[in-house]
Amino acid sequence: MRIFTTGLLLWPLSLINLVSAFPGSMNGHDGHSGHQGMHKPCPYANTQDQGKPKTEHEKRFLFSLMKSPVDITGEHTFQPPDFENGDQRGPCPGLNALANHGYIPRSGVVSFVNVIAAINKVYGMGVDLATVLAIMGTVWTGDVLSLDPSFSIGGPDTGVNNLLNNLGGVLGEPQGLIGSHNFIEADSSNTRDDLYVTGNSWTLNMDKFMTWYNMSSDGTYDMSLMAERAKIRMDQTIHTNPDFYYGPVTGLIARNAGYIFAGRLFRNHSTENPEGTLTKSHLRNFYGIYGPEHNLTYREGWERIPENWYKTPVDYGLISLNVDVIGFISRYPELGSIGGNTGEVDSFAGVDLGDLTGGVLNLAGLLKDNNLLCFVTEVLKFASPNALAGIYSTVAKPLEFVTNILAVPLLNFTCPAFQDLQIGGKPLWEALRDDFPGAMKSNRSL
């Protein structure tokens, strides 16, 4: 038991040290908050300008950060997955590309600490944001109780360590990101199908990809196009998936983040254009699309980092994501919904945000300051005990990790005082499962 306790105590401490090493990721000056192509007035205009160099000194600083492209040579040369020998690839193109270039293990089974460092190094995602995503991946789809907490970027894998023959209390086999529906993976994806429509939510659907690919009139993809694409896919899902579920975390944040991360983090950057540009060539590389323009084909798991590709020079963190999600919702308010279809297509019903938050927030209030991040964090803290009970026999330690990790970025925020999250007098997770079949089927209502 001493080994067990020591392992659990040490890796959160190493995480705190990791976050402390990147102080710029934890404040409101992580830049990259601009909404290229979004023309509606936005109360975050000052924040949006932070990513733009205004002086020669700033330009020289950005140049120093872009001296060389992301390395895809030597140990980071592209190698496609060896599925016959058990390599894992899954629904996240960015993680698949990291594995194919050896920035995370090529097996596709990655440790909590390793994935944070790799996402930051290659894509420039802020350590604050990468840490939240890593804890969700590890707690919900992996084994947070092992000596080396890890998860699979694809399906179940024996490489995800169980401690001392599962003495830690993981119920069943960790399912990986493929098994993360309504925890991390969500309906209405940009390029993937809905789980309860086709049974496969991790393989790219070429028709969906090509529709997005052909939306650009000039061969580039700005954030206004990405927001429009998110709106189009939501409408399509309402029309085709009777079990469509759009949860307070998986819909409002995780699903929209999938569009935002592609639009922001897959861009190629330069000193002339530090905000970066996302092109058709970048999409083909990052989504595993091969062949001539007139005959494009998808190779599952073959995502790659483009040649001569430069990551963002300024880390993209939680504040940047907050601003981008608000930009999406300001442009298309339906993207700020919480709810789903009720067993039939075109039956979308939304939750009253005021009822859910005890009158603390409505949609307009949600879009002010950092209220969106505060709300989602509160949902995660409030719903986690119930959700974790289906994964771990004892939830105390996993819950402690979730709570401690979520507390770190909130130290920089002023948040409203939320009451217990309820709908119609019922606890949040219970009411959402009762009202929306998509949440009931997965037994998850995040």
N, C-alpha and C positions, 0 to 999 in steps of 0.2 A: 504493500500500500504506500510505502514511502516513495517508491519510484513513481507511482500514479500521481500522488499529490504534487511532487516536485515538478513533474512534467506539466501539469496543469497550471502551476503558478508561474513557471519560467517563461512560457511562450507568450502570455499576455504582456509580461514585462519587456520582452524583446520587441513586441509590437509598439509599445509606448515609446521605446527608444527610436524605433524606425520612424514613427510619426514625428517625433521631436527633431529628427535630422532634416526634416523638410518643413520648416516653419512657414514658408510661403504658401504651403498648401492649406493652411488652417485659418487663413484670414480672408478678408474680402478683396484682396488685391491679386487674385490669381489670374486676372486678365481673361482673355479669350471668351468674353461674354457678349461680344458683338453679334447682332442678328443680321448677317449679310442678306440684303434683299428684303427685309421686313420693313415695310414703309409706314405701318401704323404707329402713331405716337406711343411712346412707352415711358412709364415713370422711371425706368431703370436706365435712361439714356446715358447718364454719367457713368454708370457701371459698365455699360456696353462699350464705352470709348477706352476703357482701361487697356485693352489689348493692342491698341494702336500706338506705334512709336511716335512721339511728338517732338523729340529733340534728336540732334545728332548723337548725343551721348547714348540715348536709348537705342538708336539704330545700331551703334557700334556694339552695344551690349547684346542685342539680338543676333547680330552677325557672329559674335563669339560663341553663341549657343548653336549656331548652324554651320559649323566648320566642316562637318562631314555628315553624310547621310547615315541612316540606320544600317548597321553592318549586316549584310546577307551573304558574307563569304566565310570560308573556313568552317569553323564549328557551327556557324549560323547559315550555312548553305541550305537551300530548300531541299527537303526530302519528303516525298509523299508518305502518308501513313501506311504502316504495314498491318492492315486489318487482320490478315491471317494469323499473325502472331499477337493479336490482342490490343493493338494500338486503339486508343479511344479518340473520337472526334464527335462534336455535337452541334448544338444549335447556334453557337456563338462564333461568327467568322473571325473575330479578333483573336480569341483564344486558340482557335484552330491554327491560325497563321503563326502564332507564337510557338506552338508545339512543332509545326513543320519546319521552323527555323531554329529550333533548339533553345529558345529563350526560356521555355518551360520544358519539362521532360517530354521527349518525343512520344512517350507512351500515352500521354494525355492524362496522367494522374499527377496532380500538382499539389504542393504543400501550400498552406495558408500564407506563409511569409514569402515564399518564392513567387507566387502569383502577383502579390502586391508590387514587389520590386520589378518584375518583368513588365507589367502594365505601365508602370511609371517610366521605366527606361526606354521602352520602344514607342509607346503611344503618347507619353506626356500626360497621362491621367494623374491628377493630384493624389497624393498618398491618402488624404482624408477620404476621397471618394472611392479609391481602389480598396481601401480597408473595409469600408461598409459592404462593397460588393463581395469581397473575399470572405467576410464573416458570414454573409448570407449563403454563399456557395458551400462553405465548409459546414456550417451548422445544419442547413436544410437538406443538403444533398450528399454530404460526406461524413466524416467521422471527426468531430471536434474533440473527442475524448481520448484520441490516440496520442502516443508520444510525439508523433509528427503529424499534427492535424492536416488533413488533406481531403481532396475531392476529385472526382473524375469529370473531365470536361465533356464526356460522352455518357455512356451507360454504366451499369454496375461493373465493378472491377475489383478483383482480389487485392490489387495494389493499394487500395484505400485501407489504411491500417486500422485494424481493430486491436485494442489494447488487451493483452493477456487473455486471449480467447474471449474477448468481449466482456471482460469483467466490468468495463465502464458502463455497460447497459444500453448499447445501441440495439434497437428493436429491428430485426431483419437486416437485410443487406442494403448499405447505402446505394441510392439509385442514380447518382450522378446528375448532371444538368439535364439529361434527357428525361429524367423522372422528376423534374422540378416544376411541373405544371401548377400554376396558381401559388407557387412559392417565389419563383424567379421568372421562368418562362411563362408567357401569357398569350391569350388569344389576340388576333388581329395584328400579327407580325407583318413586317414589311415583305419578307420573301418566303416565309414558311406557312404551312397550313395550320389550321386549328386542330388540336388533338382530338376532340370529340366529333370532328367532321370526317377526317381521313384516317385517324389513328397514328399519324406521323407528324409531329410538330418540330422535327429537327432537320429534316432534309430540305434543301432549297427546292422550291417550286419554280421551274423555269419560266412558266407563263407570268407568274407574279414578278419575278426578277425583270423580265423583258418589258413589262408594262412600266415599271419604275425606270428602267434603263432608257426607254424611249420618251420619257416625259421631258427630258432636257432638249431645248431647241438649239443650244449652242455648245453642247458637249460638257457642260459643267453643272454642278448641283449645289445650290445655295440653301440657306435655311428656310427661305420662303417655300421653295420646292419641297423640302423635306416635311414641312408642316402640312402642305397640301397633300402630300402622299399619305401622311398619317391620318388625315381627315378622310381621304378616299378609302383607305383600307378599313377604317372604322365603319363607314357606311356599308361597304361590301359585307363585312362580317355581320352586321345587324340584319342584312338581307338574306344571309345564307346559313348562319349558325344559330339554331334555336337555343343552344346552351351557352351562347356568348356571355362571358363574365369579364367585367372591367372593374377590378378591385381597387381599394384605396392605395395599395402599394403596387401590385402587379400591373394594374391598368394605368392609373394616374401617373405613376412614376416609371416603373420598370419597362412597361411597353413603350411609352413615349421616349424613354431614354434610348431604346434600341434604334430609333430613327435619328435621335440627336447625336449619339455617339458616332454613327456612320457619317453624318453630315459634318461633324467637327473633327473627330480624331483620325479619320481616314484621309484627310486633306494632306496635300504636299505643300510644304512651306518654303519660303525663300526670303532673302533680305529685302527683295523688291516687293514681295507680297507676304508679309509675316502672318497675315490672317489665314493664308493658305487657300488652295483651290482643290476641289474634288472633281475628277474627270472620269470619263467612261473607262479609260485605261485603269484607273485606280479601282473602280468597281469590279472590273473583270478579275484583277489580281486578288483583291480581298475576298471575293465571293467564289473563287474557284471556277471561273468561266474561261474556257479555252476555245481556240479556233478562230477562223476569219470572221469578220463582222457579219457576213451574210449567212454564216453557219455556226453560230456560237453554241457550245455545249457545256454542260455542268459536270464536273468531276467531284464527287462527294468527298469532302475532307481535304481537298487539294488547295485550300486557301493559302495565299502567299503574300509577302510584303513586296511591293514594287521595287524595281531597281531605281537607284538615285532618288530615294524617298526620304524626306526630312520631316521629322515629327514637329509638333507645335513647340515653339521656343519658350512658351509660358505655360506652366502646368494648368490643366483643366480640372478644377475641383468642384466641390459641392456647391459653392456659391455660383459658379458658372452654370452648372446643371440647373440650379434653381431658377436662374434668369432665363435660360433657354426653355424650360418647361413652361414658365409663365408666358414667354413669347408665343409658344404654340397655343396655349389656352386663350391668350388675348386675341389671337387671330381666329381661332376656331373654338368657341366656348364649350362645345360638346366634348372636346378632348379633356376637359376638366370634370367630367362626370364621374360618378361612382355608381355602379349598378350592373345591369345586364339584361339579356332577353329572359323571358319567363317561361321557356319551354316551347315557344313558337318563334319563327322568324318574324322580324319587324315588330317585336313586342317589348322593345327596350324600355325599362323603367329605371329611373334614377333615384338615388337616396337623397333625402333632404339633409344638406350639410349642417344646417343650423340645428336640426334634431340630433344628428350624430354627435355634434360637439357641445351639446347643452347650451346652444345659443351663442357660443363664443365666436364662431366664424360662419360667414356665408361665402359664396364664391368670390365676391369682390374682396372680402377680407382675407381670403386665402391667398390672393395675389399680391398682398402687401408685404413689404419687408421680407423676412425669412419665414413667414407663417407657413408656407407650403412645406418646407423642410421640417419645421417644428411639428406640423400635423402628422406627416408621414412617420417621423420618428416616434411620435406618441402612439400611433397605430401599431408599429412594430413592437414597442414595449408592452402595450396592452394586450395584443393578440398572441404574443409569443408563448406564454405559458400553456395555453390551450393547444397551439400548433405543435409545440415541442413534445407534448405528451404522446403524440402519435409516432414519435421517432425515437425517443429515449425513455427508458424505464424510470429514470430519475432525472428531472429537468433542472435541478438546482444549478449545476455547473454550466450546462449550455446556456441557461437563462442568464447567469452571471456574466458570461462572455458577451452575449448580445447586448445586455444592459450597459456594460462597461465600455464596449466599443462605441455604442451610439452616444454615450455621454461625452465623448471627447470633442466632436465638432460642435456640440451644443454649448460648450463653454464659451464660444464666441458669439452666441445668438441670444437675443432677448425674446423669449417665447411667451405666448399667452398661457394662462393657467387653465388647462383643460380639466373638465370633469371626467368621470368614468365614461368611456365611449359606449353609447347605447343607441339603439334604434327602436322606438316604440316601447321602451322599457326593457328590452332584451339586450344582453351583451352583444357587442358588435359582431363577433364571429358567428354567434348563434343566429342572429337576425339575417345576416347575409346568406348563410347556408339555407335558412328556411325560405327565403324569398327568391333565390336564384339557383336554378338546377345545375348550372356550371360549377358553382361553388360546392353544392351538395355532392356532385359526382366525384369530385377530387377530395372532398372532405377538408378543403382548404379555402379560406376566405380572405387571404391577404390581398 
